[in-house]
C-alpha cells in the first residue's frame, strides 16, 4: 500500500483531467469517485451530487483529484516528474501533456489543466551525479539549451572529449 498519496486540487474539472491523464499513461485507471453531499455542497460551493473526488492510478502511482473550487491553482513549485528510458516515450509524453498547455524548458511542460510535469530521461541522473565536474557542466549546458530533453544530445555532451 502506498503510504503517501498526492492530492491534486481542481476547480470543477477533476474528472476531465483524470480521464485525460489515464489516457496518456499506460497501466492507469480510475479506482473510484465520490460525490458532494448536501452539507459538502454548502461548504464548498460545488453542486450537490457533482463529483467531489476521483481516486486514480497513473502507471502504478496512486493520486486523488478533488473538485475543490477556484481558491487554489497549480504552480510550477510542484511538478510531477516522469523518468523515461526511451526518447520515443519522452516525445509522446511531451506532446500529449503539452497539448493545450505550454512547453517550457529543461523537460518541463504545463498541461491544459495547469499541472506542471518534468519529462526526463532516466540517464540524466547518472550524468548529473558523475564525479567528473567537467562532464556534469557539459550536460548542464546542453540541457539548459533544450526545451524537450534529447537523450542523444545529453549523451553527446556527457561523452564529449574536451
LINKAJO-V688275 format. One record per residue. NEAR is the number of other ideal C-beta (glycine too) atoms within 10 Angstrom. Layout:
NEAR
NEAR
//
This chain:
4
10
4
5
11
13
11
22
16
24
15
15
15
24
18
16
20
26
13
17
26
17
9
18
18
9
10
17
11
15
11
9
15
13
15
20
12
9
9
14
16
11
11
16
12
20
12
12
11
15
21
19
20
25
17
25
17
19
11
10
15
14
19
18
27
17
23
19
14
10
9
10
9
16
11
13
6
10
17
17
11
20
14
21
11
11
15
10
16
21
14
14
19
21
14
18
25
20
13
11
17
12
15
17
13
16
25
21
24
20
21
15
20
16
21
20
23
17
25
20
23
12
17
20
11
11
20
14
8
14
6
9
8
10
17
16
11
20
24
14
10
19
21
9
11
13
14
19
23
19
18
9
15
22
15
13
20
19
11
12
3
5
//
